[in-house]
Amino acid sequence: MKKLLSALFLGLILVLSACGGGGDEGATDDSANDETTEEQTGEDSGEGTDEGTSDSGDGETVDTAAAEKVYQNNCASCHGGELGGGMGPALTEVGSKYSAEDIVGIIKNGKGGMPAQDQVSDDDAQLVASWLATMK
């Protein structure tokens, strides 16, 4: 009987340890991703390309790499890594429904099942909202 309980307990531990710990995936890789992002966008090289930017529709350009980083750190867990949705709705065409100003309001105040995102600074909210407003 002790062997059966020990085997069951060991099996339970293995199953639970395989399923847990999903919240720390990106935490150890952030510094490596920062360096890669800077290299890929040419920020330090002085290149005159507009790679990594998009037009927000009102004449402003949006730093898409920075906006995507803020999105991945704060929004992707609910809205999906590719904007396809998950617990929250898909954001692939959110710009056709809401302006950047509307999106900032939703981020800061919440809407429906989405709570206010107090951990997102005003600047980051504006950056992500301007980027999402280009999704039409």
C-alpha positions as a LaTeX table, in Angstrom:
\begin{tabular}{lrrr}
\hline
Residue & $x$ (\AA) & $y$ (\AA) & $z$ (\AA) \\
\hline
Met1 & 0.00 & 0.00 & 0.00 \\
Lys2 & 2.87 & 2.38 & 0.81 \\
Lys3 & 4.44 & 1.69 & $-2.58$ \\
Leu4 & 1.17 & 2.54 & $-4.35$ \\
Leu5 & 0.76 & 5.79 & $-2.43$ \\
Ser6 & 4.40 & 6.72 & $-2.99$ \\
Ala7 & 4.12 & 6.06 & $-6.71$ \\
Leu8 & 0.87 & 8.05 & $-6.92$ \\
Phe9 & 2.41 & 10.94 & $-4.98$ \\
Leu10 & 5.52 & 10.96 & $-7.18$ \\
Gly11 & 3.37 & 10.89 & $-10.33$ \\
Leu12 & 1.29 & 13.79 & $-9.02$ \\
Ile13 & 4.42 & 15.82 & $-8.32$ \\
Leu14 & 5.74 & 15.18 & $-11.84$ \\
Val15 & 2.45 & 16.19 & $-13.46$ \\
Leu16 & 2.13 & 19.37 & $-11.40$ \\
Ser17 & 5.73 & 20.43 & $-11.95$ \\
Ala18 & 5.35 & 19.97 & $-15.72$ \\
Cys19 & 2.28 & 22.26 & $-15.78$ \\
Gly20 & 3.46 & 25.04 & $-13.49$ \\
Gly21 & 5.80 & 27.98 & $-13.80$ \\
Gly22 & 4.46 & 29.47 & $-17.04$ \\
Gly23 & 4.52 & 33.06 & $-15.78$ \\
Asp24 & 8.31 & 33.50 & $-15.87$ \\
Glu25 & 8.98 & 32.55 & $-19.49$ \\
Gly26 & 10.09 & 35.94 & $-20.79$ \\
Ala27 & 11.52 & 37.30 & $-17.53$ \\
Thr28 & 15.02 & 35.93 & $-17.99$ \\
Asp29 & 15.28 & 36.79 & $-21.69$ \\
Asp30 & 14.30 & 40.48 & $-21.51$ \\
Ser31 & 17.86 & 41.82 & $-21.57$ \\
Ala32 & 18.81 & 39.62 & $-24.51$ \\
Asn33 & 15.67 & 40.70 & $-26.39$ \\
Asp34 & 16.44 & 44.38 & $-25.72$ \\
Glu35 & 19.85 & 44.09 & $-27.34$ \\
Thr36 & 18.47 & 42.17 & $-30.30$ \\
Thr37 & 15.68 & 44.72 & $-30.78$ \\
Glu38 & 18.16 & 47.60 & $-30.85$ \\
Glu39 & 20.36 & 45.78 & $-33.34$ \\
Gln40 & 17.44 & 44.84 & $-35.56$ \\
Thr41 & 15.91 & 48.31 & $-35.64$ \\
Gly42 & 19.24 & 50.06 & $-36.23$ \\
Glu43 & 18.76 & 52.50 & $-33.33$ \\
Asp44 & 22.43 & 52.59 & $-32.42$ \\
Ser45 & 23.78 & 52.40 & $-35.96$ \\
Gly46 & 22.34 & 55.71 & $-37.13$ \\
Glu47 & 20.77 & 54.13 & $-40.19$ \\
Gly48 & 18.18 & 56.33 & $-41.83$ \\
Thr49 & 15.65 & 53.58 & $-42.45$ \\
Asp50 & 12.06 & 53.74 & $-41.32$ \\
Glu51 & 12.07 & 50.05 & $-40.46$ \\
Gly52 & 10.31 & 49.50 & $-37.15$ \\
Thr53 & 7.96 & 52.44 & $-37.59$ \\
Ser54 & 4.48 & 52.85 & $-38.96$ \\
Asp55 & 2.22 & 55.77 & $-39.77$ \\
Ser56 & $-0.53$ & 56.22 & $-37.20$ \\
Gly57 & $-2.78$ & 57.88 & $-39.79$ \\
Asp58 & $-2.54$ & 61.38 & $-38.34$ \\
Gly59 & 0.93 & 62.17 & $-39.63$ \\
Glu60 & 2.74 & 60.74 & $-36.60$ \\
Thr61 & 5.04 & 57.76 & $-36.81$ \\
Val62 & 4.92 & 55.00 & $-34.24$ \\
Asp63 & 7.95 & 53.05 & $-33.02$ \\
Thr64 & 6.50 & 49.62 & $-33.68$ \\
Ala65 & 9.35 & 47.73 & $-32.01$ \\
Ala66 & 8.88 & 49.63 & $-28.75$ \\
Ala67 & 5.09 & 49.34 & $-28.98$ \\
Glu68 & 5.30 & 45.60 & $-29.61$ \\
Lys69 & 7.59 & 45.19 & $-26.60$ \\
Val70 & 5.12 & 47.03 & $-24.34$ \\
Tyr71 & 2.28 & 44.96 & $-25.84$ \\
Gln72 & 4.12 & 41.66 & $-25.24$ \\
Asn73 & 4.90 & 42.62 & $-21.64$ \\
Asn74 & 1.42 & 43.86 & $-20.72$ \\
Cys75 & $-1.26$ & 42.75 & $-23.18$ \\
Ala76 & $-0.26$ & 39.52 & $-24.93$ \\
Ser77 & $-1.22$ & 37.26 & $-22.04$ \\
Cys78 & $-4.90$ & 38.06 & $-22.68$ \\
His79 & $-4.99$ & 39.30 & $-26.28$ \\
Gly80 & $-2.50$ & 36.81 & $-27.75$ \\
Gly81 & 1.08 & 37.22 & $-28.91$ \\
Glu82 & $-0.04$ & 37.85 & $-32.50$ \\
Leu83 & $-3.08$ & 40.01 & $-31.58$ \\
Gly84 & $-5.31$ & 37.01 & $-32.33$ \\
Gly85 & $-7.14$ & 36.96 & $-29.03$ \\
Gly86 & $-7.27$ & 34.53 & $-26.17$ \\
Met87 & $-8.95$ & 35.40 & $-22.91$ \\
Gly88 & $-9.47$ & 38.87 & $-24.37$ \\
Pro89 & $-10.71$ & 39.78 & $-27.85$ \\
Ala90 & $-8.54$ & 39.80 & $-30.97$ \\
Leu91 & $-6.96$ & 43.16 & $-31.73$ \\
Thr92 & $-6.02$ & 42.52 & $-35.36$ \\
Glu93 & $-8.51$ & 45.13 & $-36.61$ \\
Val94 & $-9.03$ & 47.23 & $-33.48$ \\
Gly95 & $-7.98$ & 50.42 & $-35.31$ \\
Ser96 & $-11.02$ & 50.19 & $-37.57$ \\
Lys97 & $-13.28$ & 50.41 & $-34.50$ \\
Tyr98 & $-11.40$ & 52.69 & $-32.09$ \\
Ser99 & $-9.10$ & 55.72 & $-32.38$ \\
Ala100 & $-5.79$ & 55.89 & $-30.52$ \\
Glu101 & $-7.45$ & 58.18 & $-27.97$ \\
Asp102 & $-10.26$ & 55.65 & $-27.43$ \\
Ile103 & $-7.73$ & 52.83 & $-26.99$ \\
Val104 & $-5.80$ & 54.84 & $-24.38$ \\
Gly105 & $-9.06$ & 55.29 & $-22.47$ \\
Ile106 & $-9.75$ & 51.56 & $-22.60$ \\
Ile107 & $-6.22$ & 50.73 & $-21.41$ \\
Lys108 & $-6.34$ & 53.22 & $-18.53$ \\
Asn109 & $-9.99$ & 52.73 & $-17.47$ \\
Gly110 & $-10.88$ & 49.23 & $-18.64$ \\
Lys111 & $-13.97$ & 48.22 & $-20.58$ \\
Gly112 & $-16.32$ & 45.25 & $-20.30$ \\
Gly113 & $-14.35$ & 42.34 & $-18.85$ \\
Met114 & $-11.00$ & 44.15 & $-19.19$ \\
Pro115 & $-9.78$ & 45.78 & $-15.99$ \\
Ala116 & $-7.90$ & 49.08 & $-15.95$ \\
Gln117 & $-4.21$ & 48.52 & $-16.64$ \\
Asp118 & $-2.67$ & 50.64 & $-13.88$ \\
Gln119 & 0.77 & 49.11 & $-14.38$ \\
Val120 & 1.01 & 50.68 & $-17.86$ \\
Ser121 & 2.46 & 54.21 & $-17.82$ \\
Asp122 & 0.68 & 56.99 & $-19.71$ \\
Asp123 & 3.51 & 57.13 & $-22.27$ \\
Asp124 & 3.41 & 53.37 & $-22.84$ \\
Ala125 & $-0.39$ & 53.42 & $-23.12$ \\
Gln126 & $-0.16$ & 56.16 & $-25.77$ \\
Leu127 & 2.57 & 54.26 & $-27.63$ \\
Val128 & 0.61 & 51.00 & $-27.73$ \\
Ala129 & $-2.65$ & 52.79 & $-28.54$ \\
Ser130 & $-1.08$ & 54.63 & $-31.48$ \\
Trp131 & 0.31 & 51.32 & $-32.77$ \\
Leu132 & $-2.97$ & 49.46 & $-32.28$ \\
Ala133 & $-4.85$ & 52.26 & $-34.05$ \\
Thr134 & $-2.91$ & 51.34 & $-37.22$ \\
Met135 & $-4.43$ & 47.83 & $-37.10$ \\
Lys136 & $-7.29$ & 48.16 & $-39.56$ \\
\hline
\end{tabular}
